[in-house]
Amino acid sequence: MFHIRIVSKHINIDTLFDSGSQENLIYEEVVRKLGLETKNNQKPYPLGRLKENTQMQVTKQCQLRFAITANFVDEFELDVIPLDICGVFLGSMYVYD
């Protein structure tokens, strides 16, 4: 697991990379601040996979275009979550893509 900052719409976003996770997540507050459009998640799942004893469902997704350096710009689909783990959490699905 390692931490970096990515940039989207001139906003710095704290990001964790975790090759042991299968999830790619974005905090709903970041989605609001960036004004990103969301869509319904085709395969909603309970947030309990991330936080035990909760009834919350991960039901939304969004596309995020971001830069790690001036030479590395990418766009990826992320599940929107109400937990403030960090701004963006990228798992092995992103790391190995």
GUTOR-30626 format. One line per 3 residues: for each residue x, y, z of C-alpha. Coordinates in Angstrom, 3 decimals, m for minus. Layout:
N
X Y Z | ...
//
This chain:
97
0.000 0.000 0.000 | 1.312 3.459 m0.805 | 0.002 7.021 m0.707
0.269 9.697 m3.394 | m1.652 12.775 m4.476 | m3.430 12.876 m7.796
m4.839 15.996 m9.435 | m8.275 16.386 m10.973 | m9.737 19.723 m12.051
m6.788 21.475 m10.351 | m7.670 19.870 m6.990 | m5.160 17.691 m5.097
m6.708 14.422 m3.913 | m5.114 12.093 m1.361 | m4.988 8.620 m2.899
m4.101 5.164 m1.615 | m2.935 2.347 m3.892 | m3.516 m1.130 m2.444
m2.701 m4.110 m4.663 | m4.394 m6.395 m2.113 | m7.827 m4.823 m2.640
m10.292 m5.494 m5.451 | m12.076 m2.149 m5.023 | m11.615 1.220 m6.729
m13.374 3.825 m4.604 | m13.960 7.556 m4.357 | m15.298 9.446 m1.353
m18.707 11.009 m2.097 | m17.531 14.410 m0.833 | m14.785 14.415 m3.511
m17.451 13.605 m6.128 | m19.463 16.641 m4.954 | m16.448 18.982 m4.843
m15.404 17.999 m8.368 | m18.977 18.142 m9.683 | m18.724 14.623 m11.140
m21.736 12.908 m12.631 | m22.691 9.583 m11.094 | m24.564 6.632 m12.537
m26.150 3.583 m10.970 | m23.743 0.763 m10.189 | m24.604 m2.249 m12.399
m23.643 m4.607 m9.534 | m24.455 m2.899 m6.218 | m22.871 m4.506 m3.165
m23.074 m3.989 0.603 | m20.554 m1.668 2.171 | m20.152 m4.379 4.807
m17.287 m5.749 2.703 | m15.428 m2.619 3.801 | m17.036 m1.873 7.161
m18.700 m4.559 9.258 | m22.247 m4.294 10.627 | m23.533 m1.734 8.178
m26.594 m1.732 5.956 | m25.197 0.746 3.421 | m24.995 m0.264 m0.226
m22.504 0.887 m2.846 | m24.989 1.938 m5.516 | m23.244 4.719 m7.501
m20.216 4.974 m9.770 | m18.448 7.815 m11.527 | m15.643 8.430 m14.010
m12.610 10.333 m12.769 | m10.015 11.874 m15.071 | m6.833 12.558 m13.135
m3.103 13.146 m13.419 | m0.273 11.687 m11.371 | 2.347 13.689 m13.290
2.091 16.015 m16.260 | 2.939 13.021 m18.466 | 0.538 10.506 m16.885
m3.151 11.313 m17.259 | m5.799 8.609 m16.891 | m9.542 8.122 m16.534
m11.100 5.365 m14.491 | m14.478 4.227 m13.140 | m14.797 4.298 m9.345
m17.463 3.214 m6.863 | m18.767 6.125 m4.769 | m18.713 5.524 m1.000
m19.804 7.577 2.032 | m16.682 6.691 4.068 | m13.768 9.083 4.415
m10.992 6.492 3.955 | m9.197 8.961 1.702 | m10.208 10.860 m1.421
m9.556 7.968 m3.822 | m8.663 4.331 m3.145 | m7.282 2.308 m6.075
m6.977 m1.458 m5.748 | m5.399 m4.159 m7.858 | m8.017 m3.718 m10.600
m6.463 m0.317 m11.308 | m2.846 m1.090 m10.449 | m2.685 m4.020 m12.889
m4.779 m2.339 m15.604
//
